[in-house]
Amino acid sequence: MQKYINKASILTEALPYIRKISGKTVVIKYGGNAMISPELKQKVMEDITLLKYIGANPVIVHGGGPDISNALAKFGVESEFVNGLRKTDEQTIQIAQMVLVGKTNKEIVSTLNTMGSSAIGLCGIDGKVIECKKHMPKVDGKPVDIGFVGEITKINAHALQMLADDQYIPVVAPIGIGPDGESYNINADTVAGAIAAALKAEKLMLLTDVPGIKKSDDSDDIIYEITQKEIFEMIDKGKINGGMIPKTLSCIEAIDAGVKRVHIIDGRIPHSILLEIFTNTGIGTMITA
């Protein structure tokens, strides 16, 4: 009997959080090992389906770095990164678009639909949801051309909002459209932050392969709550570097645009989304203004 009482206690603990999240938009950046492991993938899709059934409006933005790297390797194309962003020539953008839109996106949609959801897959080209221009990151203070990598200029959120407010779960691949109709690969964390900002989401959740923001590279201690100012200080000191830079900057932009809470959580933990939203303690790092 006690185990059933414990289950009831878990449900009652979640009740106030369910009330708070019902009717609100939650943007989830889905990436890392949670996309590779079949077991973890199943748990993430269950979490997202449950969110929809209790009245929340989840919107998924997915990455696909490992799938892209595998496809590029088969074509004999080497990957090179600048400030955590993949250099993308014409061949690479064609492969990335093929993988992200044609494979990864549809696999996520199919998995959600088998669980009873009504997921719809799209990318930034569809309805010009993500408009962008060429991104020129600075290295040693000088702009560097890394090819077909996009910098978001506009999110046309109307289509996403209509789908999310209805019975659907939008699943967005991070390919944007340029002013002349070119396709651009965009960092998925950046896309998730921009979409969360445009939708004025209640929460932005980034599933990663790390427990959260660490106090330093050589420390296992996680910062459970951090402000924008503290993030900038850690970037200046080199404590946040590499791929974590675009991740944390997208979080800051989302907060600036009105997203109330941003969470960087460990997608390697089963049901990490539910643990973060519906428990008193939560997991990972929460970023606030």
Secondary structure, DSSP 8 states (H G I E B T S, - for coil): -HHHHHHHHHHHHHHHHHHHHTT-EEEEEE-GGGGT-HHHHHHHHHHHHHHHHTT-EEEEEE--HHHHHHHHHHTT----EETTEE-B-HHHHHHHHHHIIIIIHHHHHHHHHHTT-EEEEEETTGGG-EEEEE---EETTEE---BSBEEEEEE-THHHHHHHHTTEEEEEESEEE-TTS-EEE--HHHHHHHHHHHTT-SEEEEEESSSSEESSTT---EESEEEHHHHHHHHHTTSS-TTHHHHHHHHHHHHHTT--EEEEEETTSTTHHHHHHHSSS--SEEEE-
